[in-house]
Amino acid sequence: MTQNTGVCKYCGQMRIVQLSEDKFYTQAEIDNIAVSECDCDVAKILRKRTMAYGNLRGKLNERMPDEHIDEKEKHIKNLILDAAKLMSETYIDSISITSGQESYSLSLTPKITYKFKIKSTEVESMEA
């Protein structure tokens, strides 16, 4: 192991980080390691959001496995995951998507967990 100095991009704190000797690291990678270890409030929150994203990804893969859903559902699932990834990295707290008769909403709770809802609004109509 070697040591190098990285900087947290959120608070500017310099940190000494441990690096593997068998890999070359760019300064950006070293700074990302510093962020992942920093104890500033923003870095802590974003780490929790990243963990919540991983949990959501796992739950969505359980509920909507790619081999059991159609193309439309795959696109919606990917859109939800892309949005969740952005939410984990920024200050976006909720999104909603409507497709046909289904509505999908995703929000981050104050406890930094994702809440995902699917609503189906089946409309009954008749033609005579």
N, C-alpha and C positions, 0 to 999 in steps of 0.2 A: 504494500500500500504506500502511496505517496500522498503528500498534502499539497493543497493549492488554495488560493484565496478566491472566493466568489463573492458577489454582491447581490443582495436581495433587491429586486427591481421595484419593490413596493415601499420599503422603508430606507433603503440605502445602506443598511447595516452590512459590514464586511464579516464574512465567516470563513473559517478554515475548514475545508471539506476534505474527506478521505477519498482518494481515487485509486482505482485499480491500476497496477503498473503495466499490465499487458494491453492497455487501450489508450489511444490518443484522444484527448478531450479538447474541444474548442472552448474558448472563453464563455460563449453562450451556454454551452452544456454545463460548465462549472458553475455559472451563475444560476442556472435552473436547479442544480443540486443545492446551492445555497438557499434558494427560495423554498425548496422542499424541506429544509431543515430550520428555516427561520421561525422565530416565535412571535413575529409581529402579528397584529390582529388580522390584517388583510390576507397574509399568507396562510394563517390558520383557517380562515373561512374558506379560502379557495381550495385548500387541501380537503376540507370536509365536503365541499361541493363536488370535487373530483371523486371522492369515495362514494358519494350519493349517486353520481353518474354510473359508476361501475355496478352498484347495486341495481339501479334501474335497468341497465343493459341486461344483466343476468335475469331479472324477473320478466322482462319483455321477451327474451329468448325462450324462457320456459312457457310463457303464455301464448306466444306467437312464433313457434318454431318455423323457420324458413321452408322446411319440407312440407308443412301442413297449411300454408296460407297461399292465397292467389297473388298475382302480380300487383293488384291495387293495394292489398294489405302490406305487401313487402315495401312498396313505395311509401306508404304511410308510416310504417315502422321505421324505415330509414330516415324519414323526415323528422319523426319524433326524436330519434336518437341524435340526429344532427343538431336539432334545436336544444336538446338536453345538454349536449357537449358545449354549445355556445353559452347556455345558461350557467354551466359549471365554471366557465372562464370569465364571465362578465356579471353585470348586475341586473340581468333580465330575470324576472321572478315568475312569469307565467306566459303561456302561449295557448292558442286554440286553433284547431283545424277542422273544417267541415268538408265532408266529401259525400255527396249524395244525401242519404238519410242518416248518416252517422256523423257525430261530432266527437272530437277528441280534444281533451284538455290536459295540460301538463303544467304543474306549478311546483315551486320550491316552498316548503313550509318554513316557518321560523326556526324549526329544529334542524333545518338543512337536510330534509329528506324530500324525495319527489312524490307527488301525488298525481296519479294518472287515472283519468276517467274516460270511459267510452259511453256515449249515449246514442241510442238508436231511436229515431223518431219515425216509426212506421206510419205512413199516411194511407188510410183506406179510401179508395175512390171507386166510383162505379160509373160506367158509361152505359147509356140505354139507347 
